[in-house]
Amino acid sequence: MPWPDPVELSGPHARLVPLARGHHDGLCAATRDGELWNLWYTAVPSPETMAREIERRLGLQAAGSMLPFTVLDTAPDGGRIVGMTTYMHIDAANRRVEIGSTWYAASTQRTALNTQCKRLLLGHAFETLGCIAVEFRTHRLNTQSRRAIERLGAQLDGILRAHQVGPGGALRDTAVYSITAAEWPTVRTHLDWQLSRPR
């Protein structure tokens, strides 16, 4: 049996559904919201590369190293597609996953949507999959992403210097964060408090 199995997760601010090829047009519309593919410090698919990215993620799912999701908002009409996220670098033997390869339409950034998605993914990882730790990784200079990860309650494990070669040959230093199973109850309380605050 694959670990983890595809699953749908939902909360008041977001819904995560298993990635499917039929999500292509909605994902293209979402990535046009902010022209996210132009950000130099992260990799977001453009409308022209979206089909290839969907196939890449589904291929990694078939290989057992990724579980990709399409992110929808929770509008009364059933919601619109607003981004992608994944469990990746899945290590079933050691019950570890990384939450990553995440992007959201610009209009949904700095809303409760990201916090809701992380609450759903972390809750499923610790409470259903029995993970011992969940990782987050981002470019050292992606300060928006690093602040968002830190607001979740994740701790910085360190910086992998000259970790990857990025577009155009630029070297990426990767900031690695994690939340452990022992920390999850406190992090869960914190995230639930954040989501319950008036906005």
N, C-alpha and C positions, 0 to 999 in steps of 0.2 A: 504494500500500500504506500502511495506517496505521502510524504510528510513535508509540509502541511497540505491537506486537501483543499481544493477550491471551496470558497465559502462566501456568502454575502453578509456584510456587516452594515448595520445602520444605526443612526442616532438622530437626535433632533436637528442637527445642522448639516449632516452629510450622509451619503450612502455609498458604500464600496461594493462593486459587483465584479465578478471575474471578467478580466479583459476578453473581448471578443472582436473579431474582424468587423462585425457590423457597427462597432463604435467609431469607425474611421472618420466619418464626416463630422460627428460631434466633437471628436478630439481635434480635428483640423480647425474647427471654429474656435475651440477653446485656446489653442496655441496662438491664433491670430489676435486674441485679446491681450495686447501688450507686446506682440511680436517677440515672444520669449526666446526664440531661437537665436536672437542677436546678442544675448547675454554671453560675454566671453568666458566667464568663470564657471559655467555649468553647461550641461548638454541637454537641450530641450529640442525635440524634433520639430522641424518646420512642416507645413502642410505637404510639401513635396516629398519629405522623407518619412511621413507618418506611417504609411503602409509598411515600409521596411522596418520601422521601429516596432510596430505591432508584431510582425513576424519574428523579429529578434526576441522579443519578450516571450512570445508563445513557444519559441524554440527552446529557450532556457527553462520554461516551465516543463516542457516535455522531457528535458534532461534532468529535472529534479533540483535545479539550483535557484529557481525563482518562482514566486507566485504573484503574478501581476494583477492589478486591479484598475478599473476605471472608476474615477471619482465623479459623483453627481451631487448637485445641491438638492435641497429637500423642498423645492417649490411645490405648491399644491397640484400643479399639473403633472406631477410625476418626476420632476427634476430635469435639469439639463446637465450635460456632460461638462465638467469644468477642469479635468486634469487626470493625471495618472499617478499611481504609487505602487510599491511592491514590497513583498518580503524577498530579500535577495541574499546571495552568499549563504544559502541554507546549509546548515551543518546539523543533520539529523542525529548523528552519533553523539554530539555534544549539546544538543538541544539549544542551538544558537541561531538567530537570524539577524539580518540587518534590515532596517526599514530605510528604503532609499529609492533612487531613480524617480523622485517625486517632483512634480511640477503642477502648478495651478494657474488658471487664467488670472490675469492681473486684477480683474474686478473682484476676485474672491480673496485676494491676498490681504493679510492683516484683518481678517474676519475670524469668526469662531470656527470656520470650516477646517482649517489645518489642525487646530487643537482637537476638534471632534475626530478627525481621521486618525490622529496619533493615539487618542484615547481608545478608539475601537481596535486599532492594530495592536497596541500594547496589551490591552485587556485580553484579546484573543491569544496573543503569544504567551502570556504568563498563566492565564487562567484555564485555557483549553489545551494549548500545545505543551504546557509544562516547561517553557523555556527557562534556562538558568540565567540568560542575559540576552539583551537586545542591543544591537549597535546602531549608531548613526554616523555617517561619514560625509564630509563636505569639504570644499576647497577652503584652505586656510583664510583666503581673502574674501570669502562669501560671508560678509558680516551679517547680512539679513538672515541667512540660513543658520548661522552659528547662534545668533540671538534667539531664534525660534527654538532651536534644539535645547539651548540652556534654559529657556522658559518652561520646557517640559519637565525639567528636573534631572536631565542627563548630566553625567559628570565627564569632564574631559580626561580621556585616557592618555592622550599625547598627540604629537604631530609627526606624521610620516613625511619626512623631508624628501623632495625630489621623487615623489611616489609614483607619479604617472606623467606620461607625455600627452599634453592636451592638443587642441586644434592649433595648427600653425607651428607646432613644436615646442610651445611653452611648457615648462615643467610645473606640475601641480604639487604643492604641499597639501597633504590631506589631514584635516583635523578629525580625530577619532573620538567619539563619545559613546557612553554606554549607560544602561540602566540594568541593575541586577535584580534577580527575583526577590532578594531580601529588601531592596529599596522600593519595590513596586507598590506595596500598600500605602506608603507615604506619598509617592508620586501620584497614585490613583486618587487619593484624597485631594491633592493639590489640583489635578486636572479637573476633577468634578467641581471643585470650588470655582475654578476659572470659567467653566462652562455655565455655571449657575448664576454668575454675576450679571447684573443688568448691563446692556451694551448701548 
